[in-house]
Amino acid sequence: MNRDAYGVTTDREVKGVRKSKKTIAFDGEIDPYKHVTNFKSPDYMPRSGRAFTVETTHLKTTCLKWPEVGMKIKNQYGLKPQEMKAIGDVFKQRFPEGIPEDQLKDYVQEVVNDCKASIKAG
């Protein structure tokens, strides 16, 4: 078998070739690590357990009532009581159920600018 591996005819030649360590068995055609290099490992480790689908949930935005909004406006802009009353009346007519938080900033800017404009005009 060694004779075939190194391509020689006698055992003495096999010993000489193996001792020189310049010739590779089977001319390097056999890759002893081929099973390792050909293995396809997964990109991730699968989690244990069972997979299930989750229905999408709708996040409910909280609506702020006039007392909360009024305190924010008063603390931020320091308006007078009669100005706050006017803003509160407009708020209660426009948003009887409260205002969603994502609309609050735009509404406050609009109302405060209107209030300041009416004070300058009056």
C-alpha positions as CSV (number, residue, x, y, z in Angstrom):
1,M,0.0,0.0,0.0
2,N,2.8,2.5,0.8
3,R,4.3,1.7,-2.6
4,D,1.1,2.8,-4.3
5,A,0.8,5.9,-2.1
6,Y,4.2,7.2,-3.0
7,G,4.4,5.8,-6.5
8,V,7.5,3.7,-6.0
9,T,8.3,-0.1,-6.5
10,T,10.3,-1.2,-3.4
11,D,10.0,-0.9,0.3
12,R,13.5,0.7,0.5
13,E,12.4,3.5,-1.9
14,V,9.3,4.0,0.3
15,K,11.6,4.5,3.4
16,G,13.7,6.9,1.5
17,V,10.8,9.0,0.3
18,R,9.2,9.1,3.7
19,K,12.5,10.1,5.3
20,S,13.0,13.0,2.9
21,K,9.5,14.4,3.7
22,K,9.5,16.2,0.3
23,T,6.9,13.9,-1.4
24,I,3.3,13.8,-0.2
25,A,1.4,10.6,-0.3
26,F,-1.0,10.3,-3.3
27,D,0.6,13.5,-4.7
28,G,-1.6,15.5,-2.3
29,E,-4.8,14.4,-4.0
30,I,-6.3,13.2,-0.7
31,D,-7.5,15.9,1.7
32,P,-7.7,14.3,5.2
33,Y,-9.7,17.3,6.5
34,K,-12.2,17.4,3.6
35,H,-15.1,16.4,5.9
36,V,-14.3,19.5,8.0
37,T,-14.0,22.0,5.2
38,N,-17.1,20.8,3.4
39,F,-19.3,21.0,6.6
40,K,-21.9,23.8,6.3
41,S,-22.5,25.2,9.7
42,P,-25.6,27.3,10.3
43,D,-25.3,31.0,10.6
44,Y,-27.3,31.0,13.9
45,M,-28.1,28.5,16.6
46,P,-31.8,27.6,16.6
47,R,-33.7,28.2,19.8
48,S,-35.2,25.5,21.7
49,G,-39.0,25.5,22.2
50,R,-41.7,25.8,19.7
51,A,-42.4,28.6,17.2
52,F,-45.6,30.5,17.2
53,T,-47.0,33.5,15.5
54,V,-48.1,36.6,17.4
55,E,-50.9,38.8,16.2
56,T,-50.0,42.4,15.8
57,T,-51.0,44.5,18.7
58,H,-52.2,48.0,18.4
59,L,-50.7,50.4,20.9
60,K,-53.3,52.7,22.4
61,T,-52.0,56.2,22.8
62,T,-53.0,57.8,26.0
63,C,-55.3,60.8,25.8
64,L,-54.5,63.7,28.1
65,K,-57.4,65.6,29.7
66,W,-57.5,69.4,30.3
67,P,-56.0,69.4,33.8
68,E,-52.8,67.6,32.7
69,V,-52.5,69.7,29.5
70,G,-53.3,72.9,31.5
71,M,-50.5,72.2,34.0
72,K,-48.0,71.5,31.2
73,I,-48.9,74.8,29.4
74,K,-48.9,76.8,32.7
75,N,-45.5,75.4,33.8
76,Q,-43.9,75.8,30.4
77,Y,-45.2,79.3,29.4
78,G,-46.3,80.9,32.6
79,L,-49.6,82.3,31.3
80,K,-52.1,84.3,33.3
81,P,-55.3,82.8,34.7
82,Q,-57.6,84.5,32.2
83,E,-55.4,83.2,29.3
84,M,-55.4,79.7,30.8
85,K,-59.2,79.9,31.1
86,A,-59.6,80.9,27.4
87,I,-57.2,78.1,26.3
88,G,-59.1,75.6,28.5
89,D,-62.5,76.6,26.9
90,V,-61.1,76.1,23.4
91,F,-59.5,72.8,24.5
92,K,-62.7,71.4,26.0
93,Q,-64.6,72.3,22.8
94,R,-62.1,70.9,20.4
95,F,-61.0,67.8,22.4
96,P,-63.9,66.7,24.7
97,E,-62.4,63.2,25.2
98,G,-58.8,64.5,25.6
99,I,-55.9,65.0,23.2
100,P,-53.5,62.2,22.1
101,E,-50.0,62.7,23.3
102,D,-48.5,62.8,19.9
103,Q,-50.7,65.8,18.9
104,L,-50.1,67.7,22.1
105,K,-46.9,69.5,21.1
106,D,-48.4,70.9,17.9
107,Y,-51.6,71.9,19.6
108,V,-49.8,73.7,22.5
109,Q,-47.7,75.7,20.0
110,E,-50.8,76.7,18.0
111,V,-52.8,77.7,21.1
112,V,-50.0,79.6,22.8
113,N,-49.2,81.5,19.6
114,D,-53.0,82.4,19.1
115,C,-53.2,83.5,22.7
116,K,-50.2,85.7,22.5
117,A,-51.4,87.2,19.2
118,S,-54.9,88.0,20.7
119,I,-53.2,89.6,23.7
120,K,-51.1,91.9,21.4
121,A,-54.2,92.7,19.3
122,G,-56.4,93.4,22.4
